Amino acid sequence: MLVDLYEAAKFLRSAEDAVIITHRSPDGDCIGAGYGLKDILAELGIRSRVVCHDVIPKRYAFLTDGITNEDFEPKTIIAVDIADTQLMGDYEKIYGDKVQLCIDHHESNKNYAERTLLRADATAACEVIYDLAKYMGVNISRHCAMCLYTGIATDSGCFKFECTTPRAHEIAAEMKRTYDINFAKINRNMFDVKSRGRMKLDAQLTDLMEEYLDGRVVIICITQEKMKELGVAMEELEGFAPKTIQLEGTEVGILMREREDGVFKCSFRSAEKVNVSQICQTLGGGGHARAAGCSASGDISEIKEYLVEAVRKALDE
């Protein structure tokens, strides 16, 4: 059931001992939304803990270090930035059918929760969390401000993606004006600092690009073997997907990343016109019009053919 800020706020004020679920392969938005909401619940005197199927990347340690995830039997289950329970990983079996509130901004949200606060026009889930906090009149701590800024900055590509709303800029300005967060340091850590392995991967970008449909589609496939060869971790590939549409004339880019279990996480990006969320929904995934994803397993060549064919159909429509 879709709810508005009033209904979501009413539910949160009555919450007890909450588990906040973030999606697997965590990014800045789900981490920021999860820990930002945890801060907000603490202001309301509500215990909570943030859970994630995967280990949170070290570069987000400034948001997670020193934060205590309290131990209790959960009474309230909340999901943030999760459009589909499949994205919960192992937590899908535990909480997938028990989510009481989902706070999200993906147009492909499956509406799996009892209540869904959905703002598909928002830059990031953190934008929704901010508006919820302001609506409730809850104090936003400096740590919470850093969480929310990080989520908005990363999901907007440091405010350059098409999804960036005027509201996102306004919130970022408020975080700087009121809480004096070090946005330059956060942006450097999120977008500029890379490991030696990631630098090597960037250097091989041209060689890794595979062009299809006369260059209208580009695929970059990074296997576990390639990651080990370069000494780059899966988590370091966050933010790599936009590189798939850097080539002039490319309309849709796809980044294939092989997880340790052999499943490929396929991240789609649209240069301008193609709605990749609609494509990914036909493949069992979802997301946004210009950034979406799905998963695939099997022979690499067959997966590529499968993905390209799905894009071809969309381009021909």
JOQUISUL-V871944 format. One record per residue. N is the residue number from 0. RES is the residue in one letter. SS is DSSP state (hx for helix, st for strand, lp for the rest). PSI is psi in whole degrees, -180 to 180 (none if undefined). NEAR is the number of other ideal C-beta (glycine too) atoms within 12 Angstrom. Layout:
n=N res=RES ss=SS psi=PSI near=NEAR
n=N res=RES ss=SS psi=PSI near=NEAR
//
This chain:
n=0 res=M ss=lp psi=127 near=18
n=1 res=L ss=st psi=136 near=20
n=2 res=V ss=lp psi=163 near=26
n=3 res=D ss=lp psi=-176 near=19
n=4 res=L ss=hx psi=-38 near=25
n=5 res=Y ss=hx psi=-50 near=15
n=6 res=E ss=hx psi=-40 near=23
n=7 res=A ss=hx psi=-42 near=37
n=8 res=A ss=hx psi=-42 near=29
n=9 res=K ss=hx psi=-43 near=18
n=10 res=F ss=hx psi=-45 near=33
n=11 res=L ss=hx psi=-37 near=37
n=12 res=R ss=hx psi=-23 near=24
n=13 res=S ss=lp psi=4 near=19
n=14 res=A ss=lp psi=155 near=31
n=15 res=E ss=lp psi=141 near=22
n=16 res=D ss=lp psi=74 near=21
n=17 res=A ss=st psi=138 near=40
n=18 res=V ss=st psi=129 near=38
n=19 res=I ss=st psi=115 near=50
n=20 res=I ss=st psi=132 near=45
n=21 res=T ss=st psi=160 near=48
n=22 res=H ss=lp psi=158 near=41
n=23 res=R ss=lp psi=163 near=33
n=24 res=S ss=lp psi=60 near=40
n=25 res=P ss=lp psi=140 near=40
n=26 res=D ss=lp psi=-178 near=45
n=27 res=G ss=hx psi=-32 near=45
n=28 res=D ss=hx psi=-47 near=51
n=29 res=C ss=hx psi=-35 near=47
n=30 res=I ss=hx psi=-47 near=47
n=31 res=G ss=hx psi=-41 near=50
n=32 res=A ss=hx psi=-41 near=52
n=33 res=G ss=hx psi=-51 near=46
n=34 res=Y ss=hx psi=-27 near=47
n=35 res=G ss=hx psi=-42 near=51
n=36 res=L ss=hx psi=-36 near=49
n=37 res=K ss=hx psi=-42 near=41
n=38 res=D ss=hx psi=-41 near=34
n=39 res=I ss=hx psi=-43 near=44
n=40 res=L ss=hx psi=-36 near=39
n=41 res=A ss=hx psi=-37 near=30
n=42 res=E ss=hx psi=-26 near=22
n=43 res=L ss=lp psi=2 near=26
n=44 res=G ss=lp psi=23 near=16
n=45 res=I ss=lp psi=126 near=30
n=46 res=R ss=lp psi=146 near=24
n=47 res=S ss=st psi=163 near=37
n=48 res=R ss=st psi=148 near=31
n=49 res=V ss=st psi=132 near=40
n=50 res=V ss=st psi=151 near=37
n=51 res=C ss=st psi=140 near=35
n=52 res=H ss=lp psi=-37 near=28
n=53 res=D ss=lp psi=161 near=28
n=54 res=V ss=lp psi=136 near=20
n=55 res=I ss=lp psi=129 near=31
n=56 res=P ss=lp psi=147 near=31
n=57 res=K ss=hx psi=-29 near=18
n=58 res=R ss=hx psi=-11 near=32
n=59 res=Y ss=hx psi=13 near=34
n=60 res=A ss=hx psi=-29 near=17
n=61 res=F ss=hx psi=-16 near=28
n=62 res=L ss=hx psi=-25 near=41
n=63 res=T ss=hx psi=-24 near=30
n=64 res=D ss=lp psi=134 near=14
n=65 res=G ss=lp psi=-1 near=10
n=66 res=I ss=lp psi=125 near=27
n=67 res=T ss=lp psi=123 near=15
n=68 res=N ss=lp psi=101 near=24
n=69 res=E ss=lp psi=150 near=20
n=70 res=D ss=lp psi=121 near=12
n=71 res=F ss=lp psi=166 near=16
n=72 res=E ss=lp psi=114 near=13
n=73 res=P ss=lp psi=141 near=28
n=74 res=K ss=lp psi=-19 near=17
n=75 res=T ss=st psi=132 near=33
n=76 res=I ss=st psi=122 near=36
n=77 res=I ss=st psi=139 near=47
n=78 res=A ss=st psi=139 near=49
n=79 res=V ss=st psi=136 near=55
n=80 res=D ss=lp psi=31 near=51
n=81 res=I ss=lp psi=112 near=49
n=82 res=A ss=lp psi=-23 near=39
n=83 res=D ss=lp psi=139 near=34
n=84 res=T ss=hx psi=-23 near=30
n=85 res=Q ss=hx psi=-26 near=27
n=86 res=L ss=hx psi=-4 near=41
n=87 res=M ss=hx psi=-14 near=38
n=88 res=G ss=lp psi=-134 near=29
n=89 res=D ss=lp psi=-26 near=19
n=90 res=Y ss=hx psi=-11 near=31
n=91 res=E ss=hx psi=-42 near=25
n=92 res=K ss=hx psi=-32 near=13
n=93 res=I ss=hx psi=-46 near=18
n=94 res=Y ss=hx psi=-6 near=30
n=95 res=G ss=lp psi=-39 near=24
n=96 res=D ss=lp psi=16 near=16
n=97 res=K ss=lp psi=6 near=24
n=98 res=V ss=lp psi=123 near=39
n=99 res=Q ss=lp psi=-26 near=32
n=100 res=L ss=st psi=129 near=41
n=101 res=C ss=st psi=129 near=45
n=102 res=I ss=st psi=117 near=52
n=103 res=D ss=st psi=170 near=47
n=104 res=H ss=lp psi=18 near=43
n=105 res=H ss=lp psi=128 near=43
n=106 res=E ss=lp psi=-20 near=27
n=107 res=S ss=lp psi=11 near=35
n=108 res=N ss=lp psi=132 near=34
n=109 res=K ss=lp psi=-2 near=26
n=110 res=N ss=lp psi=45 near=25
n=111 res=Y ss=lp psi=-18 near=32
n=112 res=A ss=lp psi=162 near=35
n=113 res=E ss=lp psi=-38 near=22
n=114 res=R ss=lp psi=136 near=31
n=115 res=T ss=st psi=116 near=34
n=116 res=L ss=st psi=99 near=42
n=117 res=L ss=st psi=126 near=34
n=118 res=R ss=lp psi=86 near=35
n=119 res=A ss=lp psi=-15 near=27
n=120 res=D ss=lp psi=-1 near=21
n=121 res=A ss=lp psi=146 near=37
n=122 res=T ss=lp psi=-40 near=46
n=123 res=A ss=lp psi=162 near=48
n=124 res=A ss=hx psi=-32 near=52
n=125 res=C ss=hx psi=-29 near=51
n=126 res=E ss=hx psi=-40 near=44
n=127 res=V ss=hx psi=-42 near=47
n=128 res=I ss=hx psi=-43 near=52
n=129 res=Y ss=hx psi=-49 near=44
n=130 res=D ss=hx psi=-35 near=35
n=131 res=L ss=hx psi=-44 near=40
n=132 res=A ss=hx psi=-43 near=37
n=133 res=K ss=hx psi=-39 near=23
n=134 res=Y ss=hx psi=-38 near=21
n=135 res=M ss=hx psi=-12 near=26
n=136 res=G ss=lp psi=27 near=14
n=137 res=V ss=lp psi=139 near=26
n=138 res=N ss=lp psi=133 near=18
n=139 res=I ss=lp psi=115 near=32
n=140 res=S ss=lp psi=169 near=24
n=141 res=R ss=hx psi=-39 near=21
n=142 res=H ss=hx psi=-43 near=28
n=143 res=C ss=hx psi=-40 near=38
n=144 res=A ss=hx psi=-41 near=37
n=145 res=M ss=hx psi=-40 near=40
n=146 res=C ss=hx psi=-49 near=47
n=147 res=L ss=hx psi=-39 near=53
n=148 res=Y ss=hx psi=-44 near=50
n=149 res=T ss=hx psi=-44 near=48
n=150 res=G ss=hx psi=-44 near=46
n=151 res=I ss=hx psi=-42 near=51
n=152 res=A ss=hx psi=-43 near=41
n=153 res=T ss=hx psi=-41 near=44
n=154 res=D ss=hx psi=-19 near=45
n=155 res=S ss=lp psi=1 near=39
n=156 res=G ss=lp psi=44 near=31
n=157 res=C ss=lp psi=43 near=28
n=158 res=F ss=lp psi=28 near=28
n=159 res=K ss=lp psi=-14 near=19
n=160 res=F ss=lp psi=159 near=29
n=161 res=E ss=lp psi=-27 near=25
n=162 res=C ss=lp psi=-10 near=35
n=163 res=T ss=lp psi=120 near=28
n=164 res=T ss=lp psi=160 near=26
n=165 res=P ss=hx psi=-35 near=16
n=166 res=R ss=hx psi=-37 near=26
n=167 res=A ss=hx psi=-43 near=39
n=168 res=H ss=hx psi=-39 near=21
n=169 res=E ss=hx psi=-43 near=21
n=170 res=I ss=hx psi=-43 near=42
n=171 res=A ss=hx psi=-42 near=37
n=172 res=A ss=hx psi=-40 near=19
n=173 res=E ss=hx psi=-39 near=25
n=174 res=M ss=hx psi=-40 near=36
n=175 res=K ss=hx psi=-45 near=24
n=176 res=R ss=hx psi=-46 near=14
n=177 res=T ss=hx psi=-35 near=21
n=178 res=Y ss=hx psi=-4 near=26
n=179 res=D ss=lp psi=45 near=15
n=180 res=I ss=lp psi=151 near=32
n=181 res=N ss=lp psi=80 near=18
n=182 res=F ss=hx psi=-31 near=28
n=183 res=A ss=hx psi=-41 near=16
n=184 res=K ss=hx psi=-42 near=19
n=185 res=I ss=hx psi=-46 near=33
n=186 res=N ss=hx psi=-38 near=28
n=187 res=R ss=hx psi=-46 near=16
n=188 res=N ss=hx psi=-36 near=26
n=189 res=M ss=hx psi=-37 near=35
n=190 res=F ss=hx psi=-23 near=26
n=191 res=D ss=hx psi=-39 near=16
n=192 res=V ss=lp psi=127 near=18
n=193 res=K ss=lp psi=152 near=24
n=194 res=S ss=lp psi=167 near=20
n=195 res=R ss=hx psi=-38 near=15
n=196 res=G ss=hx psi=-41 near=23
n=197 res=R ss=hx psi=-37 near=30
n=198 res=M ss=hx psi=-40 near=17
n=199 res=K ss=hx psi=-40 near=21
n=200 res=L ss=hx psi=-43 near=31
n=201 res=D ss=hx psi=-37 near=25
n=202 res=A ss=hx psi=-24 near=15
n=203 res=Q ss=lp psi=8 near=21
n=204 res=L ss=hx psi=-49 near=23
n=205 res=T ss=hx psi=-42 near=15
n=206 res=D ss=hx psi=-28 near=14
n=207 res=L ss=hx psi=-17 near=28
n=208 res=M ss=st psi=131 near=24
n=209 res=E ss=st psi=125 near=28
n=210 res=E ss=st psi=139 near=24
n=211 res=Y ss=st psi=160 near=28
n=212 res=L ss=lp psi=52 near=27
n=213 res=D ss=lp psi=35 near=14
n=214 res=G ss=lp psi=-1 near=19
n=215 res=R ss=lp psi=-22 near=28
n=216 res=V ss=st psi=134 near=38
n=217 res=V ss=st psi=134 near=39
n=218 res=I ss=st psi=134 near=40
n=219 res=I ss=st psi=119 near=40
n=220 res=C ss=st psi=123 near=34
n=221 res=I ss=st psi=108 near=42
n=222 res=T ss=lp psi=169 near=25
n=223 res=Q ss=hx psi=-37 near=24
n=224 res=E ss=hx psi=-43 near=14
n=225 res=K ss=hx psi=-41 near=24
n=226 res=M ss=hx psi=-43 near=26
n=227 res=K ss=hx psi=-37 near=15
n=228 res=E ss=hx psi=-41 near=14
n=229 res=L ss=hx psi=-13 near=26
n=230 res=G ss=lp psi=37 near=15
n=231 res=V ss=lp psi=137 near=29
n=232 res=A ss=lp psi=154 near=27
n=233 res=M ss=hx psi=-40 near=32
n=234 res=E ss=hx psi=-23 near=30
n=235 res=E ss=hx psi=-9 near=27
n=236 res=L ss=hx psi=-1 near=38
n=237 res=E ss=lp psi=132 near=34
n=238 res=G ss=lp psi=0 near=38
n=239 res=F ss=lp psi=-26 near=36
n=240 res=A ss=hx psi=-39 near=35
n=241 res=P ss=hx psi=-20 near=33
n=242 res=K ss=hx psi=-21 near=28
n=243 res=T ss=hx psi=-15 near=39
n=244 res=I ss=hx psi=20 near=36
n=245 res=Q ss=lp psi=-25 near=20
n=246 res=L ss=lp psi=130 near=27
n=247 res=E ss=lp psi=131 near=11
n=248 res=G ss=lp psi=-10 near=17
n=249 res=T ss=lp psi=132 near=33
n=250 res=E ss=lp psi=-35 near=32
n=251 res=V ss=st psi=131 near=45
n=252 res=G ss=st psi=145 near=44
n=253 res=I ss=st psi=125 near=50
n=254 res=L ss=st psi=119 near=40
n=255 res=M ss=st psi=121 near=39
n=256 res=R ss=st psi=125 near=39
n=257 res=E ss=st psi=122 near=27
n=258 res=R ss=lp psi=170 near=26
n=259 res=E ss=lp psi=-24 near=20
n=260 res=D ss=lp psi=4 near=16
n=261 res=G ss=lp psi=-7 near=18
n=262 res=V ss=lp psi=139 near=25
n=263 res=F ss=st psi=127 near=37
n=264 res=K ss=st psi=117 near=42
n=265 res=C ss=st psi=113 near=43
n=266 res=S ss=st psi=120 near=40
n=267 res=F ss=st psi=142 near=49
n=268 res=R ss=st psi=141 near=43
n=269 res=S ss=st psi=132 near=37
n=270 res=A ss=lp psi=-39 near=29
n=271 res=E ss=lp psi=-51 near=18
n=272 res=K ss=lp psi=-35 near=18
n=273 res=V ss=lp psi=133 near=34
n=274 res=N ss=lp psi=97 near=29
n=275 res=V ss=hx psi=-18 near=44
n=276 res=S ss=hx psi=-42 near=32
n=277 res=Q ss=hx psi=-39 near=29
n=278 res=I ss=hx psi=-48 near=40
n=279 res=C ss=hx psi=-31 near=39
n=280 res=Q ss=hx psi=-33 near=27
n=281 res=T ss=hx psi=-16 near=23
n=282 res=L ss=lp psi=12 near=30
n=283 res=G ss=lp psi=10 near=24
n=284 res=G ss=lp psi=-144 near=34
n=285 res=G ss=st psi=-166 near=38
n=286 res=G ss=st psi=-132 near=42
n=287 res=H ss=lp psi=170 near=42
n=288 res=A ss=lp psi=-38 near=30
n=289 res=R ss=lp psi=-7 near=36
n=290 res=A ss=st psi=118 near=44
n=291 res=A ss=st psi=180 near=42
n=292 res=G ss=st psi=167 near=41
n=293 res=C ss=st psi=177 near=36
n=294 res=S ss=st psi=152 near=32
n=295 res=A ss=st psi=149 near=33
n=296 res=S ss=lp psi=157 near=19
n=297 res=G ss=lp psi=-159 near=17
n=298 res=D ss=lp psi=132 near=13
n=299 res=I ss=hx psi=-45 near=26
n=300 res=S ss=hx psi=-40 near=15
n=301 res=E ss=hx psi=-37 near=14
n=302 res=I ss=hx psi=-46 near=29
n=303 res=K ss=hx psi=-44 near=27
n=304 res=E ss=hx psi=-41 near=20
n=305 res=Y ss=hx psi=-45 near=29
n=306 res=L ss=hx psi=-44 near=44
n=307 res=V ss=hx psi=-39 near=31
n=308 res=E ss=hx psi=-39 near=20
n=309 res=A ss=hx psi=-40 near=34
n=310 res=V ss=hx psi=-40 near=40
n=311 res=R ss=hx psi=-43 near=21
n=312 res=K ss=hx psi=-41 near=19
n=313 res=A ss=hx psi=-40 near=30
n=314 res=L ss=hx psi=-30 near=25
n=315 res=D ss=hx psi=-14 near=11
n=316 res=E ss=lp psi=none near=13
//
